[in-house]
């Protein structure tokens, strides 16, 4: 019943989910080809490109610095001024970087792409999903949100599969052109069909002068940001989720930053192998998020699902870092079927712990804490990966940086000390309810 109830709850979200899915398809179809494009432009006729790894890390670091401020601010503004305008803003910024690569893929244009993509990351990365989750929370009953979040992240995975299929079979020259066309469609569709869910309060500062208005806005933003911090800090559930999310993202964002470049350097993977790996993860994710999560959630709860997914992510990292043959990355990718459940479980726990008026604040404040991880991890991962892929490595272990990231991910397993008790208490509750 929970599986179908989650599906039926999606009907009022159609005009949100359709453009979101197309946006995810358009972004994902560029992922596998970007490694080839940047490596060819920056390091011609080389399989390993330290310059691309460093620039990629720099992009993540700069975006992480600004996202700490921008993500919570966008969440607060969406609570106060509506979800729709900020969804339109965040989705539109992705168009311009890819337009450059569709025009020209020379070294100069690749550098310009990185500049625009960094600005786009600051505004859109993480905020699109968080504002969308807040939109869902405005529409869907609290008890059904976990199933709906499972469906949405399942659609996210399905979109990634479609994007990777397109990347696998489209000629490289057409990938960015098709991506831009899809990206332009999304905000246009939202503008005409998406319904606002936030009831806007009448403005009280219409008669104020310019300086007074500026002072009023700054003061209001400060109070709103302080309120968002207090909501998370004084809630044990939200505070715990912020900590777990920080350590999880610290490891996973580091791995994501360098993984494709590592596989290209070690095993000679190209866009076809990258697409196959990403498709494999995506297909399994569709099943786990759309079918498995709604069935398991009523039985064991979000916390048990979260702990299981965290353990799977560590296994994925270790296998990726120790990969000794080209088939091992495919094996490690199979753990994506489980670790993708981290996101929907996290959203459900945060949403359950937040009031209806604070959904955007809570989701984006914790996403802002995750952005600190996006800032820190490339600082270590980029030089470490370049060192161990080079001939100057102190010892032979090309995936050493990924192993280091997995050790960092183990840090959040302070929560695993409570995992056994979570399992026991969850199953005790199940059996108690069964025999009651």
C-alpha positions in Angstrom: 0.0 0.0 0.0 2.8 2.4 0.9 4.4 1.9 -2.5 1.1 2.8 -4.4 0.2 5.6 -1.9 3.6 7.2 -2.6 2.9 6.9 -6.3 -0.6 8.5 -6.0 0.9 11.4 -4.0 3.0 12.3 -7.0 0.0 13.5 -9.0 -0.2 17.1 -7.7 3.6 17.3 -8.2 3.6 16.5 -11.9 4.5 20.1 -13.0 7.4 20.0 -10.6 8.7 16.6 -11.4 8.5 16.7 -15.2 10.9 19.7 -15.6 13.1 18.4 -12.8 13.5 15.0 -14.5 14.4 16.7 -17.8 16.9 19.0 -16.1 18.6 15.9 -14.4 18.7 14.1 -17.8 20.3 17.2 -19.4 22.9 17.5 -16.7 23.8 13.8 -16.4 24.3 13.3 -20.2 27.3 15.7 -20.0 29.0 14.1 -17.0 30.8 11.2 -18.8 31.9 13.3 -21.8 33.2 16.2 -19.7 36.2 14.1 -18.5 37.2 13.5 -22.1 36.6 17.1 -23.2 38.5 18.7 -20.3 41.4 16.2 -20.5 41.7 16.6 -24.3 41.7 20.4 -24.0 44.0 20.8 -21.1 46.3 17.8 -21.5 46.3 16.8 -25.2 47.3 13.2 -26.0 47.5 12.2 -22.3 45.3 9.8 -20.3 46.1 11.4 -17.0 45.6 15.2 -16.5 46.7 16.7 -13.2 45.6 20.1 -14.4 42.0 19.0 -14.9 42.0 17.3 -11.5 43.3 20.5 -9.8 40.8 22.8 -11.6 38.0 20.4 -10.8 39.0 20.5 -7.1 39.3 24.3 -7.2 35.9 24.6 -8.6 34.4 22.4 -5.8 36.3 24.4 -3.2 35.2 27.8 -4.4 31.6 26.6 -4.8 31.7 25.1 -1.3 32.9 28.4 0.2 29.9 30.4 -1.2 27.3 27.6 -0.9 27.7 27.8 2.9 26.1 31.2 2.7 23.9 30.9 -0.5 22.1 27.6 0.3 20.6 28.6 3.7 19.8 32.1 2.2 17.9 30.6 -0.8 16.0 28.3 1.6 14.9 31.2 3.8 14.0 33.3 0.8 11.9 30.4 -0.6 10.0 30.1 2.7 9.3 33.9 2.7 8.9 34.7 -1.0 7.8 31.4 -2.6 9.4 28.3 -4.1 8.7 29.0 -7.8 11.0 32.1 -8.4 14.0 30.4 -6.8 13.4 27.1 -8.7 13.4 29.2 -11.9 16.6 31.0 -10.9 18.5 28.0 -9.8 17.6 25.9 -12.9 18.4 28.7 -15.3 22.0 29.1 -14.3 23.0 25.7 -15.6 22.3 26.7 -19.3 25.3 29.1 -19.8 28.3 26.9 -19.0 27.2 24.2 -21.4 26.4 26.7 -24.1 30.2 27.6 -24.1 31.2 24.0 -24.7 28.6 23.6 -27.4 30.1 26.5 -29.2 33.8 25.6 -28.7 35.8 23.1 -26.8 39.3 24.7 -27.0 41.4 25.3 -23.9 40.3 28.9 -23.5 36.6 27.9 -23.6 37.1 25.1 -21.1 38.6 27.6 -18.7 35.6 29.9 -19.3 33.3 26.9 -18.8 34.9 26.3 -15.4 34.3 29.9 -14.3 30.6 29.9 -15.3 30.1 26.4 -14.0 31.5 27.4 -10.6 29.0 30.3 -10.4 26.2 27.9 -11.5 27.3 25.4 -8.8 27.2 28.1 -6.1 23.6 29.0 -7.0 22.1 25.6 -8.1 24.0 22.6 -6.7 22.0 21.3 -3.8 19.6 24.2 -3.7 17.4 22.8 -6.6 16.8 19.6 -4.7 16.4 21.3 -1.3 13.8 23.8 -2.6 12.0 21.0 -4.4 11.9 18.9 -1.2 10.4 21.9 0.6 7.9 22.3 -2.2 6.9 18.6 -1.7 6.6 19.1 2.0 4.1 22.0 1.3 1.9 19.6 -0.7 2.3 16.1 0.8 1.1 14.8 4.2 3.9 14.2 6.8 3.3 10.5 7.1 3.6 9.9 3.3 6.7 12.1 2.7 9.3 9.2 3.0 7.6 7.2 0.3 7.3 10.3 -1.9 10.9 11.2 -1.4 11.8 7.7 -2.4 9.8 8.1 -5.6 11.5 11.4 -6.3 15.0 10.1 -5.8 14.0 7.1 -7.9 13.0 9.5 -10.7 16.4 11.2 -10.1 18.1 7.9 -10.7 15.9 7.1 -13.7 16.8 10.5 -15.2 20.4 9.7 -14.7 19.9 6.4 -16.5 18.3 8.1 -19.5 21.0 10.8 -19.5 23.7 8.2 -19.6 22.0 6.2 -22.3 21.9 9.4 -24.4 25.6 10.0 -23.6 26.5 6.5 -24.6 24.8 6.5 -28.0 24.8 10.2 -29.1 27.9 11.5 -31.0 30.0 13.7 -28.7 29.4 16.8 -31.0 25.6 16.6 -30.3 25.6 16.0 -26.6 25.9 19.6 -25.4 23.5 20.9 -28.0 20.8 18.4 -26.9 21.6 19.2 -23.3 21.1 22.9 -23.8 17.8 22.5 -25.5 16.5 20.4 -22.6 17.8 22.8 -20.0 16.1 25.8 -21.7 12.8 23.8 -21.8 12.7 23.3 -18.0 12.4 26.9 -16.6 10.1 27.8 -19.5 7.7 25.0 -18.6 7.9 25.9 -14.9 7.1 29.5 -15.6 3.8 28.6 -17.3 2.6 25.5 -15.4 4.1 25.3 -11.9 1.8 26.5 -9.1 3.2 28.4 -6.1 2.6 26.7 -2.8 3.7 29.4 -0.3 1.1 32.0 0.6 2.9 35.3 0.5 2.3 37.7 3.4 1.6 41.3 2.6 4.7 43.5 2.7 4.9 45.9 5.6 7.8 48.2 4.4 6.1 49.8 1.3 6.4 53.3 2.8 10.0 53.1 3.9 12.8 55.0 2.2 15.7 53.3 0.4 18.2 53.2 3.3 15.4 52.1 5.7 14.5 49.3 3.2 18.1 48.1 2.9 18.4 48.2 6.7 15.1 46.3 7.1 16.1 43.6 4.6 19.5 43.1 6.1 18.0 42.9 9.6 15.3 40.5 8.4 17.9 38.2 6.7 20.0 38.1 9.8 17.1 37.2 12.0 16.0 34.5 9.5 19.5 33.0 9.3 19.8 33.0 13.1 16.4 31.4 13.3 17.4 28.7 10.8 20.6 28.0 12.9 18.5 27.8 16.1 16.0 25.4 14.5 18.9 22.9 13.7 21.1 23.4 16.7 18.3 23.1 19.3 16.7 20.0 17.7 18.6 16.8 18.6 17.4 15.1 15.4 18.4 17.9 13.1 21.7 18.5 14.8 22.5 14.8 14.5 21.6 14.8 10.8 23.7 17.8 10.2 26.7 16.1 11.7 26.1 12.8 9.8 25.5 14.6 6.5 28.7 16.6 7.0 31.0 13.5 7.4 29.1 11.6 4.7 29.5 14.4 2.2 33.1 15.0 3.1 34.0 11.5 1.9 31.6 11.1 -1.0 32.2 14.5 -2.5 35.9 13.8 -2.5 35.5 10.5 -4.2 33.1 12.0 -6.8 35.5 14.8 -7.6 38.3 12.5 -8.7 36.8 9.1 -9.4 36.3 9.4 -13.2 39.8 10.9 -13.7 41.2 8.1 -11.6 39.5 5.4 -13.7 40.6 7.1 -16.9 44.2 7.2 -15.8 44.3 3.7 -14.3 42.1 1.6 -16.6 41.8 3.9 -19.7 38.1 4.3 -19.3 36.3 6.7 -21.7 32.8 8.1 -21.9 31.4 4.7 -22.9 32.6 3.0 -19.8 31.7 5.9 -17.6 28.1 5.9 -19.0 27.9 2.1 -18.4 29.0 2.5 -14.8 26.6 5.4 -14.2 23.7 3.5 -15.9 24.4 0.4 -13.7 24.1 2.5 -10.6 21.0 4.3 -11.9 19.1 1.2 -12.8 19.7 -0.4 -9.4 18.8 2.9 -7.7 15.4 3.1 -9.5 14.5 -0.3 -8.0 15.8 0.5 -4.5 14.3 3.9 -4.2 10.9 3.4 -5.9 10.1 -0.2 -4.8 12.4 -1.1 -1.9 12.4 2.1 0.2 8.6 2.5 0.4 8.3 -1.2 1.5 11.1 -1.1 4.0 10.4 2.3 5.5 7.2 1.3 7.4 8.9 -1.8 8.7 12.3 -0.6 10.0 12.1 3.2 9.7 14.4 5.8 8.1 17.2 5.5 10.7 17.9 1.9 10.0 17.7 2.5 6.3 20.2 5.4 6.7 22.7 3.3 8.7 22.5 0.5 6.2 23.1 2.9 3.3 26.1 4.5 5.1 27.7 1.1 5.5 27.2 0.3 1.8 28.9 3.6 0.9 32.0 2.6 2.8 32.2 -0.7 1.0 31.8 1.1 -2.3 34.7 3.5 -1.4 37.0 0.6 -0.4 36.4 -1.4 -3.5 36.9 1.7 -5.7 40.2 2.6 -4.1 41.5 -1.0 -4.1 40.4 -1.8 -7.7 42.9 -4.2 -9.2 41.1 -5.0 -12.5 38.7 -3.1 -14.8 35.7 -5.2 -13.6 36.1 -4.1 -10.0 34.7 -0.6 -10.5 31.5 -2.3 -11.8 31.3 -4.4 -8.7 31.8 -1.4 -6.4 29.1 0.5 -8.4 26.6 -2.3 -7.5 26.7 -0.9 -3.9 25.1 2.2 -5.3 21.8 0.3 -5.2 22.0 0.6 -1.4 24.0 3.8 -0.7 21.7 5.9 -2.8 19.1 5.5 0.0 21.1 7.9 2.1 19.5 10.9 0.4 15.8 10.0 0.7 16.3 8.7 4.3 18.0 12.0 5.2 15.3 14.2 3.6 12.6 12.2 5.4 14.2 12.5 8.8 14.9 16.2 8.3 11.3 16.8 7.1 9.8 14.9 9.9 11.8 16.9 12.5 10.8 20.2 11.0 7.6 22.2 11.1 5.7 23.0 7.9 6.9 26.6 8.0 10.6 25.7 8.4 11.0 23.1 5.7 13.2 25.2 3.5 15.2 26.6 6.4 16.0 23.2 7.8 16.8 21.4 4.5 19.0 24.2 3.1 20.8 24.9 6.4 21.9 21.2 6.6 22.8 21.4 2.9 24.9 24.4 3.7 26.7 22.4 6.3 27.3 19.7 3.6 28.8 22.5 1.4 31.6 22.9 4.0 32.5 19.3 3.1 32.5 20.3 -0.6 34.9 23.0 0.3 37.3 20.9 2.4 37.5 17.6 0.5 39.0 18.8 -2.9 41.8 20.6 -1.0 43.1 17.2 0.1 41.8 14.9 -2.7 43.1 16.8 -5.8 46.8 16.9 -4.8 46.7 13.5 -3.2 45.1 11.9 -6.3 47.6 13.7 -8.7 50.5 12.5 -6.5 49.5 8.8 -6.5 48.7 8.8 -10.2 52.1 10.2 -11.0 55.5 8.4 -11.1 56.5 10.3 -8.0 54.1 8.4 -5.7 55.8 7.3 -2.4 54.3 3.8 -2.9 52.2 1.9 -5.4 48.5 2.5 -4.6 46.8 4.6 -7.2 43.5 4.7 -5.3 45.1 5.8 -2.1 43.2 9.1 -2.0 39.9 7.3 -2.4 40.9 5.0 0.5 41.6 8.1 2.6 38.2 9.5 1.8 36.6 6.2 2.9 38.5 6.4 6.2 37.0 9.9 6.6 33.6 8.4 5.9 34.1 6.0 8.7 34.2 9.0 11.0 30.4 9.4 10.8 30.1 5.8 12.0 30.1 7.0 15.5 26.4 6.6 14.7 27.1 2.9 13.8 27.8 2.4 17.5 24.1 3.0 17.9 23.2 1.0 14.7 22.8 -2.2 16.7 20.5 -0.6 19.1 18.6 1.0 16.2 18.1 -2.4 14.7 17.2 -4.0 18.0 14.8 -1.2 19.0 13.2 -1.1 15.5 12.7 -4.8 15.3 11.5 -4.9 18.9 8.9 -2.2 18.0 7.8 -4.2 15.0 7.3 -7.4 17.0 5.6 -5.5 19.8 3.2 -4.0 17.3 2.7 -7.4 15.7 1.8 -9.1 18.9 -0.1 -6.2 20.4 
